[in-house]
Amino acid sequence: SESATSGGATTPTFSVSGAATAAEGTSATFTVTLSAALTGPTSVSYSLAGVGGASTTDDMTLAATTGTLTFAAGVTTQTVTVPINLDAISPETGEGVSLTLSSPSTGTAVATSPTSTTMLSDVTGQTFVLTSAVDALTGSMSNDAFSGISSSNNGDRTISSADAMDGSGGTSDALTIRD
């Protein structure tokens, strides 16, 4: 983590880091770090933005796109977690989420590179669990495949590979569970 120097004194500095990628249906977690523990509270503002066509309303589940992190005395790290939604775009091409720091408390600074970006990646090998409620398995591409699905509703029934729905029949595909 870096610190700013002003008049020979080192100024505590906020920086941000995040994973290079996050799979859809998981979360992108950003870690905001303060370069030195302080004896009193301090804060920094942040903003979230979609990158490369990603939307903060469609690709992510956010209560707000801006916020403030308050660091209590002695605290040097906090996290911001961004839930990433599943979408119909496959493969993901250049979509991501970025977090940018701004407006640090008096006596602190923001790092020279105040932004971290996490790119979104497609999910592979998803598992769906059928419950006693009405369940729907919805695919988004013509090559969706549902196989090996089991249900504890009305006894344990498993779909064999012969029961798989491959999506090649367009809207006429049907998924049948055999006892």
For each residue, the residues with C-beta under 8 A, 3 or more apart:
1: 13 15 33 34 35 111
2: 13 15 35 111 112
3: 10 11 12 13 35 36 109
4: 10 11 13 109
5: 8 9 10 11
6: 9 11
7:
8: 5
9: 5 6
10: 3 4 5 36
11: 3 4 5 6 107 108 109
12: 3 34 35 36 38 42 107 108 109
13: 1 2 3 4 34 35 108 109 110 111
14: 32 33 34 35 44 101 104 108 109 110 111 114
15: 1 2 32 33 35 101 110 111 113 114
16: 30 31 32 33 46 99 100 101 111 114 115 116
17: 30 31 33 116
18: 28 29 30 31 99 116 117 118
19: 22 28 29 118
20: 118 119
21: 118 119 120 121
22: 19 26 27 28 29 84 97 118 119 120 121
23: 26 84 120 121 122 123
24: 84 85 86 87 92 120 121 122 123
25: 84 85 86 123 126
26: 22 23 84
27: 22 81 82 83 84
28: 18 19 22 81 82 84 97 118 120
29: 18 19 22 79 80 81 82
30: 16 17 18 79 80 81 82 99 116 118
31: 16 17 18 77 78 79
32: 14 15 16 44 46 69 77 78 79 80 99 101
33: 1 14 15 16 17 76 77
34: 1 12 13 14 37 38 42 71 75 76 77 108
35: 1 2 3 12 13 14 15 76
36: 3 10 12 76
37: 34 73 74 75 76
38: 12 34 41 42 71 73 74 108
39: 73 74
40: 73
41: 38 70 71 72 73 105
42: 12 34 38 70 71 104 105 107 108
43: 68 69 70 71 104 105
44: 14 32 68 69 71 101 102 103 104 105 108 110
45: 66 67 68 69 101 102 103 104
46: 16 32 66 67 68 69 80 99 100 101 102
47: 65 66 99 100 102
48: 56 60 62 65 66 80 82 97 98 99
49: 56 65 97 98 100
50: 53 54 55 56 59 60 95 96 97
51: 54 94 95 96 97 98 117 119
52: 93 94 95 96
53: 50 94 95
54: 50 51 59 60 95 96 97 120
55: 50 58 59 60
56: 48 49 50 59 60 62 65 97
57: 60 62
58: 55 85 87
59: 50 54 55 56 84 85 87 95 97 120
60: 48 50 54 55 56 57 82 83 84 85 97
61: 83 85
62: 48 56 57 65 82 83
63:
64: 67
65: 47 48 49 56 62
66: 45 46 47 48
67: 45 46 64 80
68: 43 44 45 46
69: 32 43 44 45 46 78 80
70: 41 42 43
71: 34 38 41 42 43 44 75 76 78
72: 41 75
73: 37 38 39 40 41
74: 37 38 39
75: 34 37 71 72 78
76: 33 34 35 36 37 71
77: 31 32 33 34
78: 31 32 69 71 75
79: 29 30 31 32
80: 29 30 32 46 48 67 69 99
81: 27 28 29 30
82: 27 28 29 30 48 60 62 97 99 118
83: 27 60 61 62
84: 22 23 24 25 26 27 28 59 60 97 120
85: 24 25 58 59 60 61
86: 24 25 123
87: 24 58 59 140
88: 140 141
89: 92 93 95
90: 122 140 141
91: 122
92: 24 89 95 119 120 121 122
93: 52 89
94: 51 52 53 119
95: 50 51 52 53 54 59 89 92 119 120
96: 50 51 52 54 117 118 119 120
97: 22 28 48 49 50 51 54 56 59 60 82 84 117 118 120
98: 48 49 51 115 116 117 118
99: 16 18 30 32 46 47 48 80 82 115 116
100: 16 46 47 49 114 115
101: 14 15 16 32 44 45 46 104 110 111 114 115
102: 44 45 46 47 110 114
103: 44 45
104: 14 42 43 44 45 101 108 109 110
105: 41 42 43 44 108
106:
107: 11 12 42
108: 11 12 13 14 34 38 42 44 104 105
109: 3 4 11 12 13 14 104
110: 13 14 15 44 101 102 104 114
111: 1 2 13 14 15 16 101 114
112: 2
113: 15
114: 14 15 16 100 101 102 110 111
115: 16 98 99 100 101
116: 16 17 18 30 98 99
117: 18 51 96 97 98
118: 18 19 20 21 22 28 30 82 96 97 98
119: 20 21 22 51 92 94 95 96
120: 21 22 23 24 28 54 59 84 92 95 96 97
121: 21 22 23 24 92
122: 23 24 90 91 92
123: 23 24 25 86 126
124:
125:
126: 25 123
127:
128: 135 137 146 149
129:
130: 135 149 150 151 152 153
131: 135 153
132: 152 153
133:
134:
135: 128 130 131
136:
137: 128 146 149 175
138:
139: 144 146 167
140: 87 88 90 144
141: 88 90 144 167
142: 167 168 170
143: 166 167 168
144: 139 140 141 165 166 167
145: 164 165 166 167
146: 128 137 139 149 159 164 165 175
147: 159 160 161 163 164 165
148: 158 159 160 161
149: 128 130 137 146 158 159 177
150: 130 156 157 158 159
151: 130 154 156 157 177
152: 130 132 155 156
153: 130 131 132
154: 151 157
155: 152 179
156: 150 151 152
157: 150 151 154 177 178 179
158: 148 149 150
159: 146 147 148 149 150 163 164 175 177 178
160: 147 148 163 178
161: 147 148 164
162:
163: 147 159 160 175 176 177 178
164: 145 146 147 159 161
165: 144 145 146 147 173 174 175
166: 143 144 145 169 173
167: 139 141 142 143 144 145 170 173
168: 142 143 173
169: 166 172 173
170: 142 167 173
171:
172: 169
173: 165 166 167 168 169 170
174: 165
175: 137 146 159 163 165
176: 163
177: 149 151 157 159 163
178: 157 159 160 163
179: 155 157
